[in-house]
Amino acid sequence: MSVSLQSHATARDKAVSNALLPAGTTVVSATSLANVLLPKEKGRRCDFCLSLAPQSEVRLQKCTSCASYWYCGTKCQTSHWRTHKKYCKNINRFCASRKFEQLEGHEKLDALLLTHLLAECSAGGAEEADNPDLSLFMSLLPGPVTGNNAPPTCPLATSRRPTLLVDDLYSRCGNNNFSIHSHLTTIAHGIFPLASRLFNHSCVPNAVAKYRIAPGKEVQMEIVALRDIAPGEEICIPYVDPALLETRQKIFQLTYDFTCTCPSCTALSRLDIPQPAPAGEELISLGTTLHRFLFPVPTPDAIELPKEPVHLETVPSELLCLFRESCLTELCESFSSFSHDGPFESALEVGLTVLAFYVAIYPPNYPQIGMHLLEMAKTAWNVIVTSEHPDPSDPVGVKVLPQAQAYLRLSKQVLDVIGPEGDMEGPLAEVQVLDCLLNKQ
Ligand SMILES: C[S@@+](CC[C@H](N)C(=O)[O-])C[C@H]1O[C@@H](n2cnc3c(N)ncnc32)[C@H](O)[C@@H]1O
């Protein structure tokens, strides 16, 4: 393995690289011990491999016994039966019970994940000693949420009662629960003990988790280096979205029981971020100043992405009020609305400000930056194809085409580091299609 554990002053251990790991390297790859689909994905995706139902009319196969679990084929259904048979007969009664009905949405998901985990513990050959993944899971640090708060679980049909206590399992679930995502959309939650054992959190991480989803194959988590990682350097991943500038420290304390001391949190604790957050016209005007500060180039097509994380201390003090969560939320909503419904020119303007925020908040090569640049390239393409050309000597395309090409080039530069992820036919395929269209112009 390219990493080893060393002791850490406050986090028990940390993962350090054994050699130079170039950007894009898969540091660790693992399958889940247990996972659960989000309710919105039930029936759309296979409950075993998590892949989407084919686009055609071919439907997923239901489990004929409970009719509540769906599979893309016999192979997945057979593989899932090893654990699914433990709760298949009882799951519908459990989900219709008052104690389950009364739970909040996220607690229902936890209850099902815990049920899947218990089924794994009681499946044949799954005693802790026989199952390295299970013993690794039990070696994880328990979180601050103690077992007494464990949600109800579905009764299991088994003569082999799990020897592990529900409370002990649950106390390790909250702080070791990954959001499985495809192209940045969360589709499921999962337990990946090896990644949990190895990686601490940073809001300026040098690696991220991605998931490979393919029909008939267990979902694979890969931890990918975002930049070159030097030998002996600690490898950290983000536990929560670093864009949660105001709430993330609270989440670390409540869910993970630590205070983050990464360079971004240290800078934020020293800076005096003024209240109230700007909104409306003032937000647009300050946001434009932020993008001019971060991209001091004459035209948008000359933009280059910084090679190092932006130090928040270097941002002019009159722009610090932008680092309230409501600012990015408002700008992202405007970008999304303009890029869907137009005017597309306005989307490009707001989009540049969103890009400036992302570059200030996320480290280089962070997936959100690449995905946003792809949306910018698509929007620029929409400006070109929807514009009327009243003056043939000055078509909009002459101005916007270089922008579209620049955004696409930068998007590819970022997304290539992370490589293929999620369901097939993702953003990298879109980059290819757009590349053909733009280079024909
Ligand atoms: C998934 S485990 C990470 C592996 C852990 N270091 C170990 O030795 O098992 C998560 C726990 O590690 C600790 N941790 C993770 N990141 C940390 C950080 N940046 N600072 C302090 N503690 C951290 C917290 O106790 C957290 O609940």
The ligand as an SDF file (V2000), in Angstrom:
LIG
                    3D

 27 29  0  0  0  0  0  0  0  0999 V2000
  -12.5450    8.3560   10.3830 C   0  0  0  0  0  0  0  0  0  0  0  0
  -11.5870    8.5620   11.8010 S   0  0  0  0  0  0  0  0  0  0  0  0
  -10.0160    8.9610   11.1470 C   0  0  0  0  0  0  0  0  0  0  0  0
   -8.9510    7.9820   11.5650 C   0  0  0  0  0  0  0  0  0  0  0  0
   -8.4330    8.1950   12.9820 C   0  0  0  0  0  0  0  0  0  0  0  0
   -7.3890    9.1930   12.9910 N   0  0  0  0  0  0  0  0  0  0  0  0
   -7.9310    6.9130   13.5890 C   0  0  0  0  0  0  0  0  0  0  0  0
   -6.8010    6.8870   14.0960 O   0  0  0  0  0  0  0  0  0  0  0  0
   -8.6780    5.9210   13.5690 O   0  0  0  0  0  0  0  0  0  0  0  0
  -12.3070   10.0430   12.3350 C   0  0  0  0  0  0  0  0  0  0  0  0
  -11.8260   10.5200   13.6720 C   0  0  0  0  0  0  0  0  0  0  0  0
  -10.4620   10.9330   13.5940 O   0  0  0  0  0  0  0  0  0  0  0  0
  -10.2640   12.1550   14.2990 C   0  0  0  0  0  0  0  0  0  0  0  0
   -9.9030   13.2080   13.3240 N   0  0  0  0  0  0  0  0  0  0  0  0
  -10.0930   13.1850   11.9980 C   0  0  0  0  0  0  0  0  0  0  0  0
   -9.6190   14.3010   11.4200 N   0  0  0  0  0  0  0  0  0  0  0  0
   -9.1260   15.0610   12.4010 C   0  0  0  0  0  0  0  0  0  0  0  0
   -8.5060   16.3460   12.4260 C   0  0  0  0  0  0  0  0  0  0  0  0
   -8.3140   17.0490   11.3330 N   0  0  0  0  0  0  0  0  0  0  0  0
   -8.1300   16.8250   13.6370 N   0  0  0  0  0  0  0  0  0  0  0  0
   -8.3280   16.1250   14.7750 C   0  0  0  0  0  0  0  0  0  0  0  0
   -8.9120   14.8990   14.8030 N   0  0  0  0  0  0  0  0  0  0  0  0
   -9.3150   14.3740   13.6360 C   0  0  0  0  0  0  0  0  0  0  0  0
  -11.5770   12.4600   15.0070 C   0  0  0  0  0  0  0  0  0  0  0  0
  -11.5370   11.8630   16.2680 O   0  0  0  0  0  0  0  0  0  0  0  0
  -12.5940   11.7420   14.1280 C   0  0  0  0  0  0  0  0  0  0  0  0
  -13.7870   11.3940   14.7970 O   0  0  0  0  0  0  0  0  0  0  0  0
  1  2  1  0
  2  3  1  0
  2 10  1  0
  3  4  1  0
  4  5  1  0
  5  6  1  0
  5  7  1  0
  7  8  2  0
  7  9  1  0
 10 11  1  0
 11 12  1  0
 11 26  1  0
 12 13  1  0
 13 14  1  0
 13 24  1  0
 14 15  1  0
 14 23  1  0
 15 16  2  0
 16 17  1  0
 17 18  1  0
 17 23  2  0
 18 19  1  0
 18 20  2  0
 20 21  1  0
 21 22  2  0
 22 23  1  0
 24 25  1  0
 24 26  1  0
 26 27  1  0
M  CHG  2   2   1   9  -1
M  END
$$$$
